Amino acid sequence: MALLEVRGVSAGYGSGGDILREVNLELDAGGSVCLIGPNGAGKSTLLRVISGGLAPRRGQVFFEGRDVGGLRPDLVFRAGIVTVPQGRNTFPQMTVWENMLMGAYSIRDRAEARRRIDYACSVFPIVGEKRGLHAGDLSAGQQKQVELARALVASPKLLLLDEPTLGLEPRLGRMVMDKARSLNADGITILLVEQNARMGLAAAQDGMVMELGQIKLRGAGDWLLRDPEVKRLYLGEDLSASPLVPAGRPITSR
């Protein structure tokens, strides 16, 4: 049984039309998938549905065999789905260490909370190095590391990363992707939305191409990096080309 299974999900905002249109997705425990596609394809909307921020209009979201579609975000979080949203999401007027403690607010066992924080600090040493500084005084790359470390404190079974390299210079973006790859190697399942398609696909086991609210193509990350249409449309050769319609194209999955 897949850790995450999205079945025929359609969703949108307010009285507007559907942004997601009968999306189907499966992700096994320990896997990592990068979602790529043009702006407005529905990538971040899909993460919002999975995390409980947006209820599906139709379809179901199963996590560990339980239907979590439409549950409140706090209940989805307690089930083990943890999100690192795009942009800067630290508490800027609080210290780095206070930000970490906020990540442990729901852990009643103080020894367990400290164990998790120590683990997060071992993965992201910047937390210990800057613990007394206000988070808002850190660079964008340092703040993103604090966000990822804070997410680790929750011991996620599924980590949702929404555009983690957005606004970062290439060197820092690669560092964040390297950290994501290491977390996946440690057994954390990751679903990643990334605007830098080349960087995201290189960091994930599998990739998915979304267009017009649907998943059009799925394959191993390195396979998609070599695919002529993906290279033409999403790796910088011709971003204004017509939509990808891979009729008859083989779809692979790990």
Sequence and secondary structure as in RCSB ss.txt:
>XXXX:A:sequence
MALLEVRGVSAGYGSGGDILREVNLELDAGGSVCLIGPNGAGKSTLLRVISGGLAPRRGQVFFEGRDVGGLRPDL
VFRAGIVTVPQGRNTFPQMTVWENMLMGAYSIRDRAEARRRIDYACSVFPIVGEKRGLHAGDLSAGQQKQVELAR
ALVASPKLLLLDEPTLGLEPRLGRMVMDKARSLNADGITILLVEQNARMGLAAAQDGMVMELGQIKLRGAGDWLL
RDPEVKRLYLGEDLSASPLVPAGRPITSR
>XXXX:A:secstr
  SEEEEEEEE STTS  SEEEEEEEE TT EEEEE  TTSSHHHHHHHHHTSS  SEEEEEETTEE TT  HHH
HHHHTEEEE SS  S TTSBHHHHHHHHTTT   HHHHHHHHHHHHHH THHHHTTTSBGGGS HHHHHHHHHHH
HHHT  SEEEEESTTTT  HHHHHHHHHHHHHHHHTT EEEEE SSHHHHHHHSSEEEEEETTEEEEEEEHHHHH
H HHHHHHHSSS TTS     TT      
